[in-house]
Amino acid sequence: MEARYDDSNLQRLFAELEPKRRVQALKGGFRREANQVRKTAINNLRSSGIRTDRDLESGVRAVVFKRQAGFRVTVGTKAGKKQYGFHKNRRGELKPVLLWAEMGTEDRRTKSNGGKHTRQWTGRLRSSHYTGRMKRYGFMAQTLEQVRDSVTDNLHNEIIQNVERVAKKYGCK
């Protein structure tokens, strides 16, 4: 059994649109699909076992490319007036925990002062000691595995719907 899809009407509709509206239609489809992937990533973050809140979840970002067709969903931080993706620890310091949670960290140790700097203001002498590590949660890798198969089909459908919506709005249909 062979399935055929005739997209000649869609192609004609797309050709009728002016270039600015074509880009608008494509980007809208990419944005909608990127937000779906972002939601999946946030659900995986919530179920990974790490304590999450809105501050951490805001670090999972969907970026639609400006100059080429496509998008990316990534974890990261953004500093500025409004900070995204930072966790405030008990000392009130902002830390980029999402970056560490995805990949995990190596074992960490303090440095030993080894008898150097024995002035009064340096405090006590202490040898180096273990300070811990953060385990790998891998919620973005899990998201990639979940959405890898469905994203292309969903993207096609979103773009078709968006082209039709923009064409209808600007009188091409």
Z-matrix of the N, CA and C atoms (Angstrom, degrees):
N
C 1 1.446
C 2 1.527 1 108.51
N 3 1.286 2 115.91 1 131.41
C 4 1.454 3 121.27 2 -176.25
C 5 1.529 4 109.62 3 -113.94
N 6 1.304 5 116.11 4 132.00
C 7 1.461 6 120.57 5 178.51
C 8 1.528 7 108.62 6 -105.42
N 9 1.304 8 115.71 7 130.46
C 10 1.462 9 120.11 8 178.92
C 11 1.517 10 109.35 9 -121.84
N 12 1.311 11 113.74 10 146.24
C 13 1.460 12 119.62 11 178.54
C 14 1.520 13 108.23 12 -127.28
N 15 1.304 14 115.79 13 122.87
C 16 1.459 15 120.76 14 -179.18
C 17 1.529 16 107.94 15 -98.91
N 18 1.331 17 115.88 16 108.88
C 19 1.463 18 119.45 17 -179.00
C 20 1.527 19 111.59 18 -106.90
N 21 1.322 20 116.81 19 24.24
C 22 1.474 21 119.50 20 -178.27
C 23 1.521 22 111.54 21 -63.79
N 24 1.352 23 117.31 22 -38.05
C 25 1.465 24 119.74 23 177.46
C 26 1.528 25 110.61 24 -63.75
N 27 1.314 26 115.63 25 -41.27
C 28 1.461 27 120.10 26 178.96
C 29 1.523 28 110.58 27 -64.51
N 30 1.338 29 116.89 28 -42.02
C 31 1.468 30 120.94 29 178.87
C 32 1.529 31 110.85 30 -62.83
N 33 1.330 32 116.13 31 -41.99
C 34 1.461 33 120.69 32 179.22
C 35 1.527 34 110.69 33 -64.72
N 36 1.324 35 115.09 34 -41.73
C 37 1.460 36 120.92 35 178.54
C 38 1.523 37 111.13 36 -63.29
N 39 1.306 38 115.54 37 -41.94
C 40 1.462 39 121.28 38 -179.60
C 41 1.528 40 110.50 39 -66.11
N 42 1.332 41 117.08 40 -38.33
C 43 1.466 42 121.39 41 178.78
C 44 1.525 43 111.71 42 -68.12
N 45 1.341 44 116.42 43 -30.35
C 46 1.462 45 120.44 44 179.25
C 47 1.520 46 112.33 45 -69.27
N 48 1.327 47 116.06 46 -30.15
C 49 1.462 48 119.68 47 -177.11
C 50 1.524 49 110.51 48 -68.17
N 51 1.322 50 116.03 49 145.22
C 52 1.468 51 119.16 50 174.83
C 53 1.527 52 108.58 51 -73.25
N 54 1.322 53 118.11 52 156.85
C 55 1.478 54 121.22 53 -173.42
C 56 1.527 55 114.76 54 -53.71
N 57 1.317 56 117.06 55 -39.20
C 58 1.463 57 119.84 56 -179.91
C 59 1.530 58 110.67 57 -63.07
N 60 1.314 59 116.55 58 -39.41
C 61 1.477 60 120.81 59 -179.19
C 62 1.532 61 111.18 60 -73.90
N 63 1.329 62 117.31 61 -30.50
C 64 1.470 63 119.80 62 175.34
C 65 1.521 64 110.23 63 -61.31
N 66 1.335 65 114.68 64 -48.61
C 67 1.474 66 119.84 65 179.81
C 68 1.520 67 109.79 66 -61.58
N 69 1.322 68 116.05 67 -41.43
C 70 1.461 69 120.90 68 179.31
C 71 1.531 70 110.66 69 -60.23
N 72 1.323 71 116.61 70 -42.65
C 73 1.460 72 121.12 71 -179.41
C 74 1.530 73 111.21 72 -65.81
N 75 1.319 74 116.87 73 -43.47
C 76 1.466 75 120.18 74 -179.94
C 77 1.525 76 111.36 75 -66.03
N 78 1.338 77 115.83 76 -46.04
C 79 1.461 78 119.03 77 -178.07
C 80 1.523 79 111.74 78 -64.15
N 81 1.321 80 116.24 79 -35.47
C 82 1.467 81 119.13 80 177.71
C 83 1.518 82 111.53 81 -61.84
N 84 1.323 83 116.38 82 -42.59
C 85 1.461 84 120.71 83 177.40
C 86 1.521 85 111.85 84 -63.88
N 87 1.335 86 116.05 85 -43.34
C 88 1.468 87 119.67 86 178.41
C 89 1.530 88 110.65 87 -63.56
N 90 1.330 89 116.48 88 -40.84
C 91 1.463 90 120.06 89 -178.19
C 92 1.523 91 111.30 90 -63.97
N 93 1.321 92 116.51 91 -42.65
C 94 1.466 93 119.67 92 -179.66
C 95 1.528 94 111.24 93 -64.25
N 96 1.321 95 116.84 94 -42.24
C 97 1.467 96 119.77 95 179.36
C 98 1.527 97 110.96 96 -69.90
N 99 1.328 98 117.35 97 -38.21
C 100 1.469 99 120.80 98 177.68
C 101 1.524 100 110.67 99 -61.17
N 102 1.324 101 116.66 100 -39.79
C 103 1.466 102 119.67 101 178.86
C 104 1.521 103 111.83 102 -68.11
N 105 1.331 104 117.53 103 -32.34
C 106 1.465 105 119.81 104 175.30
C 107 1.532 106 110.80 105 -65.69
N 108 1.327 107 115.96 106 -43.16
C 109 1.472 108 120.06 107 178.64
C 110 1.532 109 109.80 108 -64.92
N 111 1.335 110 116.67 109 -38.88
C 112 1.467 111 121.08 110 178.14
C 113 1.526 112 110.62 111 -61.40
N 114 1.337 113 117.10 112 -42.66
C 115 1.464 114 120.47 113 178.28
C 116 1.526 115 111.02 114 -61.06
N 117 1.322 116 116.34 115 -40.56
C 118 1.460 117 120.24 116 177.73
C 119 1.522 118 110.20 117 -62.82
N 120 1.336 119 116.92 118 -41.98
C 121 1.459 120 120.89 119 179.38
C 122 1.528 121 111.09 120 -64.03
N 123 1.321 122 117.11 121 -40.02
C 124 1.468 123 119.87 122 179.14
C 125 1.521 124 110.61 123 -67.18
N 126 1.326 125 117.65 124 -39.21
C 127 1.471 126 119.78 125 176.31
C 128 1.523 127 110.91 126 -62.86
N 129 1.327 128 117.23 127 -39.54
C 130 1.465 129 120.34 128 177.39
C 131 1.525 130 110.89 129 -67.12
N 132 1.325 131 117.38 130 -36.51
C 133 1.467 132 121.31 131 176.50
C 134 1.522 133 110.08 132 -62.68
N 135 1.333 134 116.71 133 -44.38
C 136 1.467 135 120.48 134 -179.86
C 137 1.522 136 111.95 135 -63.60
N 138 1.321 137 116.68 136 -37.37
C 139 1.469 138 119.59 137 -177.17
C 140 1.529 139 113.07 138 -89.06
N 141 1.326 140 117.90 139 0.39
C 142 1.471 141 120.06 140 -177.00
C 143 1.516 142 113.29 141 -74.67
N 144 1.337 143 117.54 142 -20.35
C 145 1.460 144 119.33 143 -179.68
C 146 1.514 145 112.77 144 111.03
N 147 1.316 146 117.42 145 -15.25
C 148 1.464 147 119.74 146 177.39
C 149 1.531 148 107.85 147 -81.64
N 150 1.324 149 116.77 148 144.59
C 151 1.460 150 120.44 149 179.37
C 152 1.531 151 107.79 150 -72.87
N 153 1.310 152 116.67 151 125.28
C 154 1.458 153 119.78 152 -177.10
C 155 1.518 154 110.27 153 -119.10
N 156 1.292 155 115.45 154 158.45
C 157 1.451 156 122.64 155 171.43
C 158 1.520 157 107.17 156 -148.30
N 159 1.304 158 116.45 157 -176.80
C 160 1.460 159 120.02 158 -176.34
C 161 1.525 160 111.90 159 -61.87
N 162 1.348 161 116.54 160 -34.39
C 163 1.466 162 119.89 161 -179.43
C 164 1.525 163 110.99 162 -62.53
N 165 1.339 164 117.13 163 -43.66
C 166 1.463 165 119.74 164 179.20
C 167 1.520 166 111.11 165 -70.01
N 168 1.311 167 116.67 166 -42.72
C 169 1.464 168 120.34 167 -177.00
C 170 1.523 169 111.82 168 -64.68
N 171 1.324 170 117.22 169 -26.11
C 172 1.465 171 119.39 170 178.99
C 173 1.524 172 111.46 171 -70.33
N 174 1.331 173 117.81 172 -12.55
C 175 1.459 174 121.48 173 177.82
C 176 1.518 175 113.23 174 -79.85
N 177 1.332 176 117.97 175 -12.31
C 178 1.467 177 121.43 176 174.66
C 179 1.522 178 105.67 177 -86.81
N 180 1.335 179 116.69 178 110.55
C 181 1.458 180 121.16 179 -171.10
C 182 1.515 181 111.53 180 -118.26
N 183 1.326 182 115.13 181 144.86
C 184 1.460 183 122.19 182 174.34
C 185 1.521 184 107.35 183 -108.92
N 186 1.315 185 117.11 184 123.46
C 187 1.463 186 122.13 185 -177.04
C 188 1.529 187 108.47 186 -120.34
N 189 1.332 188 116.28 187 121.38
C 190 1.469 189 121.53 188 174.39
C 191 1.519 190 106.83 189 -93.09
N 192 1.335 191 116.62 190 129.23
C 193 1.460 192 120.47 191 -177.24
C 194 1.519 193 110.76 192 -68.77
N 195 1.326 194 115.71 193 144.11
C 196 1.459 195 120.15 194 -177.18
C 197 1.516 196 113.00 195 -85.24
N 198 1.307 197 117.58 196 -43.60
C 199 1.463 198 121.06 197 -171.86
C 200 1.531 199 114.24 198 -97.16
N 201 1.306 200 116.92 199 -11.29
C 202 1.464 201 119.16 200 179.37
C 203 1.524 202 108.98 201 -138.80
N 204 1.310 203 116.21 202 165.65
C 205 1.453 204 120.92 203 -178.05
C 206 1.522 205 109.51 204 -80.67
N 207 1.310 206 116.90 205 124.01
C 208 1.448 207 120.28 206 176.41
C 209 1.515 208 112.12 207 149.43
N 210 1.333 209 114.23 208 176.37
C 211 1.452 210 120.34 209 178.14
C 212 1.517 211 108.78 210 -150.90
N 213 1.335 212 114.45 211 169.40
C 214 1.463 213 120.43 212 177.69
C 215 1.519 214 107.06 213 -144.43
N 216 1.313 215 115.87 214 141.77
C 217 1.456 216 122.07 215 173.33
C 218 1.515 217 105.79 216 -114.56
N 219 1.322 218 116.04 217 124.65
C 220 1.447 219 120.30 218 -171.00
C 221 1.521 220 110.79 219 -141.88
N 222 1.316 221 116.42 220 161.64
C 223 1.457 222 120.70 221 171.32
C 224 1.512 223 107.80 222 -104.58
N 225 1.283 224 115.46 223 142.14
C 226 1.452 225 119.35 224 179.71
C 227 1.505 226 110.11 225 -177.90
N 228 1.294 227 115.04 226 -172.81
C 229 1.449 228 120.87 227 -179.36
C 230 1.511 229 108.78 228 -126.51
N 231 1.309 230 114.75 229 157.23
C 232 1.450 231 120.39 230 175.76
C 233 1.517 232 106.80 231 -142.07
N 234 1.308 233 116.08 232 119.54
C 235 1.455 234 120.76 233 178.93
C 236 1.518 235 108.74 234 -99.72
N 237 1.279 236 115.87 235 153.27
C 238 1.451 237 121.91 236 -179.72
C 239 1.508 238 108.45 237 157.86
N 240 1.339 239 116.24 238 -151.09
C 241 1.464 240 118.16 239 176.49
C 242 1.518 241 110.61 240 -59.19
N 243 1.317 242 115.00 241 -49.41
C 244 1.465 243 120.77 242 176.72
C 245 1.521 244 107.06 243 -109.24
N 246 1.326 245 116.19 244 124.74
C 247 1.457 246 119.96 245 -177.15
C 248 1.522 247 110.16 246 -98.35
N 249 1.325 248 115.83 247 138.56
C 250 1.452 249 121.59 248 -178.71
C 251 1.515 250 110.36 249 -118.76
N 252 1.325 251 116.46 250 136.98
C 253 1.455 252 121.22 251 171.80
C 254 1.512 253 115.79 252 81.42
N 255 1.316 254 118.34 253 12.61
C 256 1.457 255 121.12 254 178.30
C 257 1.522 256 110.15 255 -102.66
N 258 1.335 257 115.60 256 149.24
C 259 1.458 258 122.43 257 173.47
C 260 1.514 259 107.83 258 -112.01
N 261 1.309 260 117.04 259 133.98
C 262 1.463 261 120.53 260 177.96
C 263 1.520 262 108.25 261 -92.52
N 264 1.336 263 116.46 262 118.22
C 265 1.463 264 119.55 263 -177.85
C 266 1.529 265 110.88 264 -82.85
N 267 1.327 266 116.56 265 -176.78
C 268 1.461 267 119.47 266 -174.46
C 269 1.523 268 112.90 267 -69.66
N 270 1.313 269 116.93 268 -15.07
C 271 1.465 270 119.81 269 175.41
C 272 1.527 271 111.99 270 -90.20
N 273 1.334 272 116.81 271 -1.52
C 274 1.451 273 120.65 272 -179.56
C 275 1.513 274 113.46 273 85.64
N 276 1.323 275 117.22 274 10.20
C 277 1.464 276 120.94 275 179.50
C 278 1.528 277 109.51 276 -89.18
N 279 1.321 278 116.54 277 143.75
C 280 1.461 279 121.14 278 178.14
C 281 1.522 280 109.07 279 -91.03
N 282 1.326 281 116.56 280 126.69
C 283 1.463 282 122.00 281 -177.42
C 284 1.529 283 110.40 282 -124.62
N 285 1.349 284 117.85 283 140.49
C 286 1.483 285 121.29 284 179.18
C 287 1.523 286 111.82 285 -82.67
N 288 1.318 287 116.59 286 69.68
C 289 1.461 288 122.20 287 -171.93
C 290 1.526 289 112.68 288 -65.38
N 291 1.328 290 118.26 289 -33.76
C 292 1.474 291 120.18 290 -177.05
C 293 1.522 292 112.08 291 -60.43
N 294 1.323 293 116.58 292 -39.34
C 295 1.464 294 119.50 293 178.92
C 296 1.519 295 110.59 294 -61.23
N 297 1.322 296 116.15 295 -41.04
C 298 1.466 297 120.31 296 -179.37
C 299 1.526 298 110.92 297 -73.80
N 300 1.354 299 116.97 298 -35.07
C 301 1.459 300 120.56 299 -177.04
C 302 1.529 301 111.42 300 -66.62
N 303 1.310 302 117.28 301 -35.97
C 304 1.463 303 119.85 302 -178.81
C 305 1.523 304 111.42 303 -66.99
N 306 1.323 305 117.19 304 -49.29
C 307 1.464 306 120.98 305 -174.34
C 308 1.529 307 113.87 306 -98.07
N 309 1.321 308 117.59 307 -17.56
C 310 1.456 309 120.43 308 -172.95
C 311 1.522 310 109.70 309 78.10
N 312 1.314 311 117.23 310 171.38
C 313 1.462 312 120.58 311 179.39
C 314 1.518 313 109.89 312 -126.69
N 315 1.306 314 115.30 313 162.51
C 316 1.463 315 121.28 314 174.71
C 317 1.525 316 109.03 315 -75.50
N 318 1.329 317 115.91 316 167.67
C 319 1.453 318 119.50 317 171.95
C 320 1.518 319 108.75 318 -61.83
N 321 1.320 320 116.22 319 139.76
C 322 1.459 321 119.83 320 -178.43
C 323 1.523 322 110.43 321 -118.77
N 324 1.329 323 114.08 322 145.47
C 325 1.464 324 121.23 323 178.62
C 326 1.518 325 108.60 324 -135.76
N 327 1.320 326 115.08 325 156.01
C 328 1.458 327 118.94 326 173.28
C 329 1.511 328 108.82 327 -84.67
N 330 1.327 329 115.54 328 166.26
C 331 1.456 330 119.41 329 175.65
C 332 1.517 331 108.57 330 -89.29
N 333 1.303 332 115.54 331 147.51
C 334 1.450 333 120.17 332 176.75
C 335 1.519 334 107.99 333 -91.28
N 336 1.349 335 116.21 334 141.70
C 337 1.454 336 116.02 335 174.38
C 338 1.522 337 110.41 336 -88.24
N 339 1.316 338 117.12 337 -9.70
C 340 1.461 339 122.95 338 168.37
C 341 1.516 340 115.86 339 48.45
N 342 1.319 341 118.43 340 36.11
C 343 1.443 342 120.75 341 178.05
C 344 1.512 343 113.81 342 88.68
N 345 1.317 344 117.59 343 -10.70
C 346 1.465 345 120.35 344 177.24
C 347 1.522 346 109.28 345 -76.31
N 348 1.285 347 116.92 346 162.39
C 349 1.462 348 123.05 347 174.96
C 350 1.529 349 111.31 348 51.41
N 351 1.307 350 115.90 349 59.04
C 352 1.458 351 119.09 350 -177.05
C 353 1.519 352 112.14 351 -91.33
N 354 1.321 353 117.45 352 21.45
C 355 1.451 354 119.53 353 176.22
C 356 1.519 355 110.06 354 -65.27
N 357 1.262 356 114.92 355 166.63
C 358 1.458 357 120.42 356 -174.88
C 359 1.537 358 111.90 357 -64.07
N 360 1.343 359 117.59 358 -35.51
C 361 1.460 360 119.29 359 -174.14
C 362 1.521 361 113.87 360 -75.93
N 363 1.313 362 117.82 361 -11.34
C 364 1.463 363 118.93 362 -179.06
C 365 1.504 364 112.57 363 -81.09
N 366 1.302 365 118.71 364 -9.18
C 367 1.461 366 120.15 365 179.72
C 368 1.501 367 110.63 366 82.18
N 369 1.320 368 115.47 367 -151.51
C 370 1.459 369 120.02 368 -174.12
C 371 1.516 370 112.01 369 -84.90
N 372 1.297 371 115.37 370 160.51
C 373 1.456 372 120.67 371 172.69
C 374 1.516 373 108.19 372 -80.94
N 375 1.297 374 116.35 373 140.69
C 376 1.455 375 118.71 374 179.54
C 377 1.512 376 108.80 375 -151.91
N 378 1.311 377 116.15 376 140.09
C 379 1.456 378 119.16 377 177.20
C 380 1.523 379 108.85 378 -81.15
N 381 1.319 380 115.48 379 165.68
C 382 1.457 381 119.00 380 -179.69
C 383 1.517 382 109.17 381 -65.96
N 384 1.326 383 115.53 382 152.61
C 385 1.458 384 119.60 383 179.85
C 386 1.530 385 109.83 384 -147.27
N 387 1.309 386 114.26 385 162.24
C 388 1.453 387 122.84 386 -177.17
C 389 1.523 388 109.16 387 -74.94
N 390 1.331 389 117.14 388 134.94
C 391 1.468 390 120.24 389 178.18
C 392 1.521 391 112.87 390 -118.24
N 393 1.330 392 118.39 391 1.51
C 394 1.454 393 120.50 392 172.67
C 395 1.514 394 114.33 393 108.50
N 396 1.330 395 114.50 394 -177.39
C 397 1.447 396 122.45 395 176.07
C 398 1.516 397 107.39 396 -151.71
N 399 1.302 398 116.06 397 163.56
C 400 1.457 399 120.32 398 177.79
C 401 1.520 400 108.20 399 -109.55
N 402 1.329 401 115.31 400 131.36
C 403 1.463 402 117.89 401 -178.30
C 404 1.524 403 110.89 402 -72.97
N 405 1.317 404 115.43 403 160.83
C 406 1.461 405 121.66 404 -179.73
C 407 1.518 406 108.82 405 -85.37
N 408 1.350 407 116.31 406 124.85
C 409 1.459 408 120.90 407 177.61
C 410 1.525 409 111.52 408 -94.63
N 411 1.315 410 119.28 409 -34.85
C 412 1.455 411 123.56 410 172.66
C 413 1.513 412 115.81 411 60.89
N 414 1.321 413 118.34 412 36.93
C 415 1.466 414 120.74 413 -178.03
C 416 1.523 415 112.48 414 -72.41
N 417 1.334 416 118.26 415 -27.96
C 418 1.469 417 119.97 416 178.00
C 419 1.535 418 110.74 417 -74.84
N 420 1.319 419 117.12 418 -36.99
C 421 1.467 420 119.91 419 176.28
C 422 1.530 421 110.18 420 -64.18
N 423 1.320 422 116.16 421 -38.58
C 424 1.460 423 121.06 422 177.30
C 425 1.533 424 110.20 423 -64.78
N 426 1.315 425 116.51 424 -39.95
C 427 1.467 426 121.00 425 177.94
C 428 1.520 427 110.76 426 -62.44
N 429 1.325 428 116.53 427 -43.46
C 430 1.459 429 120.80 428 178.91
C 431 1.518 430 111.09 429 -58.18
N 432 1.327 431 116.80 430 -44.37
C 433 1.464 432 120.21 431 179.17
C 434 1.528 433 111.67 432 -64.24
N 435 1.334 434 116.54 433 -36.98
C 436 1.464 435 120.37 434 -177.87
C 437 1.520 436 112.64 435 -70.18
N 438 1.334 437 117.46 436 -41.53
C 439 1.459 438 119.76 437 -170.80
C 440 1.518 439 114.00 438 -99.92
N 441 1.313 440 117.57 439 -5.24
C 442 1.470 441 120.84 440 -175.09
C 443 1.533 442 112.42 441 -55.31
N 444 1.329 443 117.47 442 -43.47
C 445 1.468 444 120.69 443 -175.28
C 446 1.525 445 112.77 444 -77.03
N 447 1.315 446 117.07 445 -36.27
C 448 1.465 447 119.81 446 -171.47
C 449 1.520 448 114.29 447 -90.82
N 450 1.313 449 118.19 448 -15.50
C 451 1.464 450 119.56 449 -171.35
C 452 1.532 451 112.29 450 -66.51
N 453 1.301 452 118.76 451 -36.09
C 454 1.472 453 120.64 452 -178.59
C 455 1.526 454 111.27 453 -66.32
N 456 1.326 455 116.25 454 -46.45
C 457 1.464 456 119.42 455 179.09
C 458 1.523 457 111.31 456 -63.99
N 459 1.330 458 115.81 457 -44.41
C 460 1.460 459 119.80 458 179.09
C 461 1.520 460 110.84 459 -62.11
N 462 1.317 461 116.15 460 -38.64
C 463 1.465 462 121.05 461 -179.56
C 464 1.523 463 110.90 462 -64.41
N 465 1.330 464 116.50 463 -43.16
C 466 1.467 465 120.13 464 177.17
C 467 1.529 466 110.70 465 -59.03
N 468 1.328 467 115.79 466 -46.92
C 469 1.470 468 119.65 467 -179.58
C 470 1.520 469 111.71 468 -63.39
N 471 1.335 470 117.23 469 -43.19
C 472 1.469 471 120.92 470 179.79
C 473 1.527 472 111.09 471 -63.01
N 474 1.325 473 116.90 472 -41.24
C 475 1.471 474 120.04 473 -179.45
C 476 1.526 475 110.25 474 -66.66
N 477 1.330 476 117.21 475 -42.47
C 478 1.468 477 120.51 476 178.30
C 479 1.528 478 110.02 477 -60.29
N 480 1.337 479 116.16 478 -47.19
C 481 1.466 480 119.23 479 179.53
C 482 1.519 481 111.66 480 -62.16
N 483 1.320 482 115.36 481 -40.31
C 484 1.467 483 119.07 482 -178.33
C 485 1.526 484 111.71 483 -69.05
N 486 1.340 485 117.21 484 -40.13
C 487 1.470 486 119.80 485 177.14
C 488 1.521 487 109.53 486 -61.02
N 489 1.320 488 117.21 487 -44.10
C 490 1.465 489 120.40 488 179.43
C 491 1.526 490 111.35 489 -64.11
N 492 1.333 491 116.66 490 -40.13
C 493 1.461 492 121.09 491 -179.56
C 494 1.535 493 111.28 492 -65.29
N 495 1.344 494 115.99 493 -46.05
C 496 1.470 495 119.30 494 179.91
C 497 1.523 496 110.28 495 -66.88
N 498 1.335 497 117.86 496 -39.64
C 499 1.470 498 120.63 497 179.51
C 500 1.522 499 110.56 498 -64.10
N 501 1.303 500 116.14 499 -40.84
C 502 1.466 501 120.23 500 179.58
C 503 1.529 502 109.84 501 -65.40
N 504 1.329 503 116.61 502 -40.79
C 505 1.457 504 121.11 503 -178.12
C 506 1.518 505 112.14 504 -65.19
N 507 1.329 506 116.02 505 -37.39
C 508 1.461 507 120.19 506 -176.79
C 509 1.529 508 112.86 507 -102.26
N 510 1.313 509 118.05 508 17.83
C 511 1.460 510 123.09 509 170.22
C 512 1.503 511 117.06 510 73.17
N 513 1.319 512 118.97 511 33.88
C 514 1.467 513 120.30 512 178.53
C 515 1.523 514 111.57 513 -98.51
N 516 1.287 515 119.61 514 -2.89
C 517 1.456 516 119.38 515 -174.90
C 518 1.500 517 111.75 516 -110.64
